[in-house]
Amino acid sequence: MKKLAFILILFFVVKTDFLLAQTAINVKGKWIMNVETNMGSGSPTFVLDHVDATNLKGTYTGQLGDSEVKGTLKGNTIHLEFSISGEIIEYDGTVTGNEMKGKVKLGTMAEGTFTGKKKE
């Protein structure tokens, strides 16, 4: 009986890990964003890659210039940040498939919202 219980628990753990791996969100690639702030709008590009299960790296190219990006992805919650001219720029939102949306904080300059689509 103990052996059967052990086998069932082992099966459940392996099956759960497999299912979680199948549902992990992949944000690797080029993202075109649409940003709306109280200072205006823009369409920056992010190129993102996974460092590990939760950490991201990449690049930002847009009206503010070019910068290296770091971030996290926990479940479908994404956080991206980078620095330009001493200002910390932060994107916080959610990812659903090949789309993301959320709030952006451009240091002390402006705040607003963003939407983004992964370019295929």
GIJO-V178119 format. One line per field, one symbol per residue. ss: DSSP state (~ for helix, > for strand, _ for the rest). phi: phi as a letter, one per 30 degrees, with the letter a starting at -180 (. if undefined). psi: psi as a letter, one per 30 degrees, with the letter a starting at -180 (. if undefined). A space follows every 50 residues. Layout:
# GIJO-V178119
ss=???
phi=???
psi=???
This chain:
# GIJO-V178119
ss=_~~~~~~~~~~~~~~~~~~~~~~_____>>>>>>>>>__>>>__>>>>>> ____>>>>>>>>__>>>>>>>>>>__>>>>>>>>__>>>>>>>>>>__>> >>>>>>___>>>>>>>>>__
phi=.dddddddddddddddddddddcddccdkccccbcbbdckbabdccccbd dadbcbblbcbaedkbadcbabbbicccbbbabbhicdcbcbabcbicbb alcbbchcdababbbbbddd
psi=eeeeeeeeeeeeeeeeeeeeefgkkjgkakkjljkklffallilkkjllk eaffkllalkkaffaklkklaljjbgkkkkllkkhfkkkkkkakkjbgll lakkjibgellallllkkk.
